């Protein structure tokens, strides 16, 4: 997940928040469109990784609680 965030930040490093360009800056518009496309492709993968990290965290917490309650108290 950290690698995805670093990759996304390197992509957006040259991205502008707002551009006001006339027709003579078509190359700049195209460069910004390419950056936005790349970020758009990475974003679903970042979202999936967030869900996986969240699920793993819930799993670890559930295992810890199960271990504490049942195993250490000798209920099994």
Secondary structure, DSSP 8 states (H G I E B T S, - for coil): -HHHHHHHHHHHTT--S-----GGGHHHHHHHHHHHHHHHHHHHHHHHHHHHHHHHHHHHHHHHHHIIIIITTT--
